[in-house]
Amino acid sequence: MILVAAGEERMSGRICDSLVESGYEILSVPEGGVIPELVKDKKPDLVLIAGAMADIGIVALCEAIAGAAGMAKTPIVILSSKMNATEKLSAFRAGARRIVTEADPEAVVKEVGRTLEQLEISKKIMKYHEFCGDESKDFGVFPGNLESETEQCELRDISSDEKDRQG
């Protein structure tokens, strides 16, 4: 589920329609101040901040979302063409994953899709590291490339042996 902070209603309406047409489940909220509580309750896969909010700044909203219990890794995508470089940097530091400056609904849907895909890849990599142990991080093996988790760990062990022989 995507939680949409609908700052600019006309723009966010088109974005929400495009997300729904693309198969995403959304929850649109017009006030940013309620979003941190909703994030805790609903646990969305992604938060889309569509424009400036009247009741809370974009950076403060990112900080509140990232600070919500268990939500630090929830991706935040911001749609705003009005942010300067300093504001963008502050938003990234506060937890934003992407900033889309183009109000084209198709571009926003693509960025949302890319962000969710990266999130899934990250989850697979973390699962792989948990299964095989931390030392597997040195070998750059992507978990989706091999048939089984056992095969992945066997490859890691072979790589460890080869590394020991070389060094």
C-alpha positions as CSV (number, residue, x, y, z in Angstrom):
1,M,0.0,0.0,0.0
2,I,1.2,3.5,-0.9
3,L,0.4,6.3,1.5
4,V,0.0,9.5,-0.5
5,A,0.4,12.9,1.3
6,A,-1.7,14.9,-1.0
7,G,-0.3,18.4,-0.6
8,E,-1.5,19.8,-3.9
9,E,-5.0,18.3,-4.5
10,R,-5.3,18.7,-8.2
11,M,-1.8,17.2,-8.9
12,S,-2.1,14.5,-6.3
13,G,-5.5,13.4,-7.7
14,R,-4.0,12.7,-11.1
15,I,-1.1,10.9,-9.5
16,C,-3.4,8.8,-7.4
17,D,-5.5,7.9,-10.4
18,S,-2.4,6.8,-12.3
19,L,-1.1,4.7,-9.4
20,V,-4.5,2.9,-9.0
21,E,-4.6,2.3,-12.8
22,S,-1.1,0.8,-12.5
23,G,-2.4,-1.7,-9.9
24,Y,-1.2,0.0,-6.7
25,E,-3.3,0.2,-3.6
26,I,-3.3,3.8,-2.2
27,L,-4.4,5.7,0.8
28,S,-4.5,9.5,0.2
29,V,-4.3,11.9,3.1
30,P,-4.7,15.7,2.7
31,E,-3.0,16.8,5.9
32,G,0.7,15.9,6.5
33,G,0.4,16.1,10.3
34,V,-1.6,12.9,10.6
35,I,0.8,10.9,8.4
36,P,3.3,9.8,11.1
37,E,0.5,8.1,13.0
38,L,-0.9,6.5,9.9
39,V,2.5,5.2,9.0
40,K,2.7,3.5,12.3
41,D,-0.8,2.1,12.0
42,K,-1.0,1.1,8.3
43,K,2.7,0.3,7.7
44,P,2.7,1.3,4.0
45,D,5.3,0.0,1.6
46,L,6.1,3.5,0.4
47,V,5.1,7.1,1.3
48,L,4.6,9.6,-1.6
49,I,4.6,13.2,-0.6
50,A,2.9,15.0,-3.5
51,G,3.7,18.6,-3.1
52,A,4.0,21.0,-0.1
53,M,1.7,20.4,2.8
54,A,-0.1,23.3,4.5
55,D,0.4,22.0,8.1
56,I,4.0,20.6,8.0
57,G,7.1,21.1,6.0
58,I,8.4,18.3,3.7
59,V,11.6,17.8,5.6
60,A,9.8,17.7,8.9
61,L,7.4,15.2,7.5
62,C,10.3,13.0,6.3
63,E,11.9,13.2,9.7
64,A,8.6,12.2,11.4
65,I,8.0,9.3,9.1
66,A,11.6,8.0,9.5
67,G,11.3,8.5,13.3
68,A,8.0,6.5,13.5
69,A,8.5,3.2,15.3
70,G,9.8,0.5,12.8
71,M,9.4,2.8,9.8
72,A,13.0,4.1,9.3
73,K,13.4,2.0,6.2
74,T,10.1,2.9,4.6
75,P,10.9,4.6,1.3
76,I,9.8,8.2,0.9
77,V,9.3,9.7,-2.6
78,I,8.8,13.4,-2.9
79,L,7.0,15.1,-5.8
80,S,8.0,18.7,-5.9
81,S,9.4,21.1,-8.5
82,K,9.8,23.9,-6.0
83,M,12.6,22.6,-3.7
84,N,16.0,24.2,-3.9
85,A,19.3,22.2,-3.6
86,T,19.6,22.8,0.2
87,E,16.0,21.6,0.8
88,K,16.6,18.5,-1.4
89,L,19.7,17.7,0.6
90,S,17.9,18.1,3.8
91,A,15.1,15.9,2.6
92,F,17.5,13.1,1.6
93,R,19.2,13.4,5.0
94,A,15.7,13.2,6.7
95,G,14.9,9.9,4.9
96,A,13.7,10.7,1.3
97,R,14.7,8.1,-1.2
98,R,13.8,10.0,-4.4
99,I,12.7,13.5,-5.4
100,V,10.7,13.7,-8.6
101,T,10.6,17.2,-10.1
102,E,8.3,16.3,-13.0
103,A,4.6,16.4,-12.3
104,D,3.9,13.9,-15.0
105,P,1.8,11.0,-13.5
106,E,3.6,8.5,-15.7
107,A,7.0,9.6,-14.4
108,V,5.9,9.4,-10.8
109,V,4.5,5.9,-11.3
110,K,7.8,4.8,-12.8
111,E,9.8,6.2,-9.9
112,V,7.4,4.6,-7.4
113,G,7.9,1.3,-9.2
114,R,11.7,1.6,-9.3
115,T,11.7,2.5,-5.6
116,L,9.6,-0.5,-4.6
117,E,11.7,-2.8,-6.8
118,Q,14.9,-1.6,-5.1
119,L,13.2,-2.2,-1.7
120,E,12.4,-5.8,-2.7
121,I,16.0,-6.3,-3.9
122,S,17.3,-4.9,-0.6
123,K,15.1,-7.3,1.3
124,K,16.4,-10.3,-0.7
125,I,20.0,-9.2,-0.1
126,M,19.4,-8.8,3.6
127,K,17.7,-12.2,3.8
128,Y,20.7,-13.7,2.0
129,H,23.2,-12.1,4.4
130,E,21.2,-13.3,7.4
131,F,21.1,-16.9,5.9
132,C,24.8,-17.0,4.9
133,G,26.4,-14.8,7.5
134,D,28.0,-11.3,7.4
135,E,31.2,-12.5,5.6
136,S,29.1,-13.1,2.4
137,K,29.0,-9.3,1.9
138,D,32.6,-9.4,0.5
139,F,31.7,-11.5,-2.6
140,G,29.0,-9.4,-4.3
141,V,26.8,-12.5,-5.0
142,F,23.2,-11.4,-5.7
143,P,20.7,-13.9,-4.2
144,G,18.4,-13.9,-7.1
145,N,21.0,-15.3,-9.5
146,L,21.3,-18.8,-7.9
147,E,18.9,-21.6,-7.6
148,S,18.9,-22.0,-3.8
149,E,20.1,-20.4,-0.7
150,T,22.3,-23.5,0.0
151,E,23.9,-23.0,-3.5
152,Q,24.5,-19.4,-2.7
153,C,26.3,-20.2,0.6
154,E,28.3,-23.0,-1.1
155,L,29.5,-20.5,-3.6
156,R,30.5,-18.2,-0.8
157,D,32.5,-21.0,0.8
158,I,34.2,-21.8,-2.5
159,S,35.1,-18.1,-2.9
160,S,36.5,-18.0,0.6
161,D,38.7,-21.0,-0.1
162,E,40.0,-19.4,-3.3
163,K,40.6,-16.1,-1.6
164,D,42.7,-17.9,1.1
165,R,44.8,-19.7,-1.5
166,Q,45.5,-16.4,-3.4
167,G,46.3,-14.3,-0.4
